[in-house]
């Protein structure tokens, strides 16, 4: 009995000691503003998301060099949701309620974003989402710094139609929400432009599809109808490498059937020998090869931070740069990291895009971006062959789908609604 | 926003600002010098000879926008200078650069970290230069098409038949009415039957686009219809809508004929694709047929061992790229034994370290090996990074060739051959060597084998090592068609188990037949059901099949049966 008592006493003392010790440490440290980083560092999506985690660490480091924010240092809290969608929600909850972060930068796939939405709404925090996505969404607590369909897909199709004279379209995608919604919008858009239904071929493949022989030869057959044909690819992640390898092997050259991709950037090309792919296209809002002083400065500092002279940069990284700068400005303007104050302050703020033009946070929580079309070069980089003259404002609800045509998002008073129906003049228009 | 996109010219011109400014930081002074030089060169050419003219055009190549460059390409082609073909070829390949120090247009080939330079026109050696001292002359798809057509016209009279053949082919692909006259001249002088045929086809392809007489057009249509491939089909369908009414039936007949022919080949093509997919499944599953089939170990880390094989290939190629670039075509031959060794050792370590403690406890084995698979993935991710790694195809594994109506890609062909060779060797090892004999003995009756003096633990380790080594060799082959990323293994593990279970646990022949059947079935379903549904159908089919025959296609007695 007595031994057990003393053991318990020792334990309690040790516990008390450790608590006071840790309290002491946190007092000794200066107060910091915490920033959550919610990107998968393991599992399928680690391939894309790890770089974004590094980007956030880099941005926070840069900001601290400039003296931090509101006189405090920024501190990154990195968690690993391991490409597991429900875990994203759990980790988001942990970041907000346990670590009490001021804002979270994270997510890549649409399904991970959808999984964390309720958490951000419930706990009233802020998420910056850096990836191009399918649109049809605007949430009070989320800022979409990647491209909406009208900032990527539609301009790319216009380019092919006007510059390359394409009349027949293959819409190939991975089977999940982003390609399906994007292709739905594109199909409607093409039909509106007078493309006949038999000139559109839609094809979906599973994640990590590796045997592309049949589909590529189908594309070849579809392209031999005497009309100029192009492939619009929303194929995601891992499946791209075998797809492009098969294209090259079956001898589909970009001069004959160009492929324009929405999910293939510099990072993805790092895994392929691009020699046979020269001339295929990608549509983004940022390319590493774009020559502006801001971009040059960013690339140089990024390479120095990461310690690799050959490290590439890509579009979602730029989205984080823009999102982070806007958040910093908003906090400075509001004088606090309080969610409601920042949500109000951030709308209308501006920061330069790395590719030229000004990114402005719009009332629908999307930003303005230039749209660039690039051709793949043999060094794995893109060469810009076309760009919009002005920046394009992101449109949350597509104007080309009958069910979302009349819906607008506006988070400023008096509307303050993510899905305002302009016909019925009421909030909650998404049926 | 629809009305805002600029029209063709504008887009091309606007974008041009970007490439020429790519290196602004380091380029300002040389830019000036170059402009001066070009201006000087232009000054000279106005009063000097023809050869100078070509050089001036070459010097004008880097200037202006894509449309200016396109004009220069046509002007170059129009000079008819024989050196221009080589120059345009280099331009189309993206091998033309401007040397920054003197603004000279040079052709550069990568040699190690630097570029070996030659004069763009004369081919005179100019030493080497680092990439920072060169500015690339950019081309886009439109320019590449212009280059292709220009080269076609330039080389049509070349003394070498293969060059003429290529020229005729590019004229056929472009079917530009301007080249009709040239083609007629070339055709009259042509002696090589193969080249002559290609030229005639190219001529026919052009004639149906022009406003030639009905009879001439009908003859052209018949010629194209006789060619009977997809290209001809594309040309005929393209001509159909704009053709004169009396030609419509001729074209329709031609199209129907080609389509009949193609439909027949489509079936065979599907069988080929099926065999190719089957061979990939066979490769992925054959190692598992040993570890799971023969030994009865549920090895969830099998896919990761395949991945280790692929990463070994990457490492080998990396060493070759930096130290022995000449050996690149042999990289796979070097990687094969190395991958076998590396993965066999890893396999033996796994067996000795983990699996031998868990024999007879399938659930624990499953969990332990699954944990191991995560461990291996994350280790590779830490060492090599989460991104895809580039594994190149040696030249003998790139491209495709046509066999009658079939288009066969080299890498798939070699993978089928490789899978069958691996299968045959494995069969021979199991049936013809002492190790194989001992393995079968231990599998069939462990205690009896043990009492005959066979060291069963040693045989277990060797068997697991063999299975893992073969999985590693599969990784070398898969690196040629798939991503080399830490997730490589995950995409094959389910397929591998499916094949082994379907074929019959413990039977190599079952694995072969199972893999090929599933491959062919998948490829025949895919055109009708789509890739997603085809996979689901196959899975449902296997579930039903296992209900009927729980032991798979070829049931065999083995340790798994005894357990």
Interface residues (C-beta under 8 A of the other chain):
Chain A: X41 X42 X43 X44 X46 X47 X50 X150 X154 X155 X158 X159 X162 X163 X164 X175 X203 X204 X205 X206 X208 X209 X210 X211 X213 X214 X215 X217 X218 X220 X221 X223 X224 X225 X226 X227 X238 X241 X242 X245 X246 X248 X249 X250 X251 X254 X255 X256 X258 X267 X268 X270 X271 X272 X273 X276 X278 X279 X289 X290 X291 X296 X375 X377 X378 X383 X384 X385 X386 X387 X388 X389 X390 X392
Chain B: X1 X2 X4 X5 X6 X7 X8 X11 X12 X14 X15 X18 X19 X21 X22 X23 X24 X25 X66 X94 X138 X140 X141 X142 X144 X145 X148 X173 X230 X231 X233 X234 X235 X236 X237 X238 X239 X240 X262 X269 X270 X273 X276 X277 X280 X377 X378 X381 X385 X386 X387 X388 X389 X390 X392 X393 X398 X399 X400 X407 X409 X410 X411 X412 X481 X482 X483 X484 X485 X486 X487 X490 X491 X522 X523 X526 X527 X530 X531 X532 X535
